[in-house]
Amino acid sequence: MALKVRIARPTTRQGWSSLILRAALACVALVALFVFAVGGYYYFRYQGIVDARLKQPLFATTAKIYAAPREVRPGQKLSRAAIVNELRSAGYTGDGTAKDSPLGTFTETANSVTVHPGPQSYHAQDGATIHFDNGVVQSLTDDRGQALSSYELEPLLITGLSEGANRTKRRLITYDEIPQNLVHAVLAIEDRQFFEHNGVNFWRFFVAATRDVRSGRYKEGSSTLTMQLARGFFLSPEKRIKRKLIEIVITFQLEHRFSKKQIFEMYANQINLGQQGSFAINGFGEASQAYFGKDVKELNLAESAMLAGIIQRPNYFNPYRHPERVMERRNLVLDSMVETGAITKEQAERAKDEPLHLSQQSVDASDAPYFVDLVRDQLNQKLGERDFNREGLHIYTSLDPDLQRAATSAVENTVHVVDEQVDKLYARRHRGKNGKPEETTEPHTYPQVALVALNPHTGQVLALVGGRSYGLSQLNHAISARPTGSIFKPFVYAAAFNTAVAGTQLPGHDELFSPITMLSDEQTTYDVGNQEYTPRNFEGEYHEQVTARFALQKSLNNATIGLASLVGFDQVAALARSAGVKSARGTPAMAIGAYDATPLEMAGAYTIFANGGLKLEPWMVASVRTPSGDVITDYSPTSKQILDPRVAYLTTNMLENVINHGTGFPVRARGFTAPAAGKTGTSHDAWFAGYTSNLLCIVWVGNDDYTDIKIQGADAAAPIWAEFMKKAVALPQYSDTHEFNAPEGVQLVQVDKTTNLPADSTCESDTYTAAFLDGTVPAQTCSHPNTDKRNFLQRIFGLGEKKP
């Protein structure tokens, strides 16, 4: 029998509503089940990834690069406040601080500062008291009250080694070190409910998602601080729905594992805050130094608001390029802080009236990036490939931060002198028949610059600039080999003085070499292999006979090559190689600087003149230590006696004349007045090498493509050298320059300019001072030029000939 089934149909509105409700609940349950399944899958999948990441330190421990310790000496113009600030910057704490620094502490009175190095100090724990009188260091005493001639302070931190391929720089800070104004500023503009929500602000997320759906673009920001942290640590910045879901999963895990303060601390160290040069600035600790030149704990309200404001778009809100944008954004943050009750409206208005107060130090000046790159290379050579950052090593170097700032400033403030000359040459080269400039596609580039300054008595590299801007080019020109030009010539004259010390006369001369030895400056042709070499003097100016002193003073090529041929090209080359110009070979062109050397090598080579003949290898790394202060290795500079001290001084005396009366005079014209010796150089490139009694500096200017800049060293390199040295001698540690002291066996003689013979009472009005090796001063004088120079026995027995 057939069965009939009757399907019940809703007969009332309530029945239909009940059915729809059940269907909706079923859909919600299915969606919830799906979300739960997918969420659970991703939660457990990424839990392993998060676990693996959190087993490692969240941030790599950065190896720290320290400067050379400042030496304090009686008589220096240093105030008590300056010493206290330096000690605080080095990490020392004053008396009365809740917790003593392991680096050390200090005690301050009205007229003194007592330094107490701690267990982690760079120095042994020997303290000292520095006494002041009207801004001058009056005296130094040790812990027992004994007088000290000098005392070294704790080295200052320069920077940390950058992390990874992105060249990230950060200074790790703790939550307690973050000013509350900075915390409130970040929360006001980025995440006001941070301390209340569980990692995701669902209402904000829903509103932002709705707007994105309507616009068809993923533009709205809905991320909490924890979500930003999750994205920064584990994910790419792309905006995709799947990635957003994964971000939320990781956010929940971070909220479950860490406290809010820990999350904020990680965020404060991780957030990107822009770019400085080629370095990425990550974290508030590094940003505070980069933008304001101060520790994060010292930030005021306006500065805190600025840092919080640039989080959103750090490149767009670059305070150096777009200060108006940043001011507007900073003020918006201050208004937001008023809305949240973090500050009053009056506080906000006062902060709005403040300028940005940006640090004017460039990355080149503050972080010495070319120098730090060289330090990293040296560490790799000395210690092998190892993770210096992971070990958190403390690397103590030779750098003087004050002098580094002076070097960078000198280059930045003076390179326009070179650029203006390049512009004139370019305009002259492309001038039409009517005298007006022609349009051309020829590239118009400006030359690069390098500067190396070192202590000529220790070899420590005190300052180093490797280019015009590290952000534009990381090629370090301080270690790029280029033809040395005429700054090589002093080695020729030193080799000639060597013959006098040895008692050997030069061929064709019946006297030992001296500053007044006559040299031929006529154009000469030399056979070099199968080719002829005919050097030219600058601007085609030639002389028949000149003194050696005049030849170096005017940088005469033919006279210098002629002297090198008399000494022996191989002997000159051997001297140069022993001094550090490794490429030198015994050819005529060598005498005028045809062979290559780096500015750093030439700085080392010139120590033989500035340091009594003792060659010192330039060095940058003094010590490598663990974070707790244990010594891994110390390094001692290497030295070798290359010249007799008398020869070094005789050459220096001739180089003093170059600066005072010769091709180096432009440094005097630019206001540098301290006693100094130096030499210009012009080949394809422009050079200036010079030194005082306590500082040696080499400046190079040239084109990367090796083309001739067509500017003399006196016009391109000398202005930069003069600007740097003026700044240097204004610093307390380099202000005590003095005349070069003649060693025993050398005498200073007044020489008549007309006859180039020692002056006597009849011709002492127009003279110059020259240094002579004992036994090489002519017996003749300006009024008796034909005096019989035979010795006593020759005159008694009528031997030999009277020499004119």
ABEGO torsion letter per residue (X at the ends): XBBBBBBBBBABAAAAAAAAAAAAAAAAAAAAAAAAAAAAAAAAAAAAAAAAAAABBABBBBBBBBBBBBBBBBGBBBBAAAAAAAAAAAGBBBBGBABBBAAEBBBBBAABBBBBBBAABABBBBBBBBBBBGGBBABBBBAAGBBBABBBBBBBBABBBBBEAAGBBBBBBBAAABBAAAAAAAAAAABAAAAABAGBBAAAAAAAAAAAAAAGBBABBABBAAAAAAAAAABBABBBAAAAAAAAAAAAAAAAABBAAAAAAAAAAABBAEBBEABBBBEAAAAAAAAAGBBAAABBAAAAAAAAAAAABAAABBAAABAAAAAAAAAAAAAAAAAAGABBAAAAAAAAABBAGBBABBAAAAAGAAAAAAAAAAAAAAAEBBBAAAAGBBBBBABBAAAAAAAAAAAAAAAAAAAAAAAAAAAAAABBAAGBBBBBABBBBBBBBBBBBBBAAAGBBABBBAEABAAABABBAAABBBBAEAAAAAAAAAAAAAAAAAGBBBBGBABBBBAABBBBABBBBBBBEABBBBBBBBGGBBBABBBAAAAAAAGBAAAAAAAAAAAEAAAAAAAAAAAGBAABBBBAAAAAGABBBBAAAAAAAAAAAAAGGBBBBBBABABBBBAAGBBABBBBBBBBBABBAAAAAAAAAAAAAAAAABAAAAAAAAGBABBBBBBBBBBABBBBBBBBAABBBBBBBBBAAGBBAGBBAAAAAAAAAAAAAAAAAABAAAABBBBBBBBBGBBBBBBBAAAGBBBBAAAAABBBBBBBBBGABBABBAABAABBABBAAAAAAGBEBBBX
